[in-house]
Amino acid sequence: MAGLKDSARRLFYVLAAPQFQKLARVNLMFVSDPGEGKTSFGRQVARWLGITDEHFVRWSIGQHDPMDANGWATPRDEGLVFEPPMRIKDLTKNGGGIWLLDEVGQAPATVQGAFLKVLDERWVGDTQLPPSVHIIGATNPPETGAASQDTTRPFANRCIWLTFSGPTKEEHAAFISGRGEVEAMELPTRKSAEEWDAQHSITVALYTAYMTRCPTAVLREDAKSDEIQARFTTLEATETGERVFCPAYATPRTWDVATQAYTSATLYGDKTAGLDFVCGAVGRPQGLGFCHFADEQDLVDPEVIIAAILAGTKVEWAPDVKRPDRTFAQLHAVAIAGCRAGMADKERNARWHAAWMFLKAARNEMGVPKDLCLVAGEHLGANRVKGQLLASVEDIIRELAPMVAATRA
């Protein structure tokens, strides 16, 4: 990452996501050498995002007790209650904010273990943090951190690890001349929930195609392997020659987080941030593989396809006979978009049928093999919406039904 503004954008993509309830477990962990200004510039970024200093709580996590995460036993009339520390309780009452877990590399394993429930479920003692409380972290690489502790596998597996390269010369000069303030940057206009959902349908289709059609895709890596061990102890060289600390590895949980964050970045057209998010969640080998695969698909927006079918106009798409993975991803993206929730039953029914019509045209008019249609058909079949089934799609449903049934047997 180059400079403070890139870090601000990455925070914005997660914190401003209209579906933040789904992104509540996306914990960004910024890594840099000491002295780069992660804490002070993090506070500045928070101001850019409209979060005042009183809503920005910094903890040097290595100096805290596990009970700060588990809650402190407090007698109440109803019995013993485990209360969060006062500053955190204030965040939950005052409209939320940012909780910065600083100096994570100094936290012993017992403290890291206590914070797993905080990172995973947003519980501090008996209090659940609302989605308006955002947790981010900051740490130094093991070779430069003071009193450095080993990062545990469970803790690492709950974060997206991002390199914070510090401010550019221009940004730091502005910081010094501005007496600790940096000129506010212009952040993108927030996208709507509908736009996020549409983008997510594309991401899910790409992920499904990657996992099912790409032989190098790995859902889970062995956390005990020498390769993963090396990510926790050494810096990794990137394609540009930069050396980064990224103890991320692929698991079902990190892939889920990766796809959510990738959706938010690509929604704003920032594929570089999307790459950083995925690599920071599942590790560089799988992250690079997925993003390269996604870039090669070049899918048509499924909303454009559904709109054309509903309007009775020509669909500008044709299967790529040399790239069955691309065809598979396109069919699945349209199927997911055709099952989107959050609209009236009549509209959902029309979109569901439109997705089936696209699948039918691909199969009967364009000669797409039946096996490439299977996953899309399975998704549509599992998400049947209310309303009458139109005769125009009965034949394609009847054709795919035996194969769908066979996969569930």
Buried (B, 14 or more C-beta within 10 A) or exposed (E): BEBBBBBBBBBBBBBBBBBBEBBBBBBBBBBBBEEBBBBBBBBBBBBBBEBEEEBBBBBBBBEBEBBBBBBEEEEEEEEEBBBBBEEBBBBBEEEBBBBBBBBBBBBBEEBBBBBBBBBBEBBBBBBEBBBBBBBBBBBBBBEBBEEBBBBBBBBBBBBBBBBBBBBBEEBBEBBEEEEEEBEEBEBEEEBEEEBBBBBBBBBBBBBBBBEBBBEEBBEEBEBEEEEBBEBBEBBBEBEEEEEBBBBBBBBEBBBBBBBBBBBBBBBBEBBBBBBBBBBBBBBBBBBBBBBEBBEEBEBBBBBBBBBBBBEEEEBEBEBEEEBBBBBBBBBBBBBBBBBBEEEEEEEBBBBBBBBBBBBBBBBEEEEBBEEBBBBBBBBBBEBEBEEEEEEEBEEBBEBBEEBBEEEEE
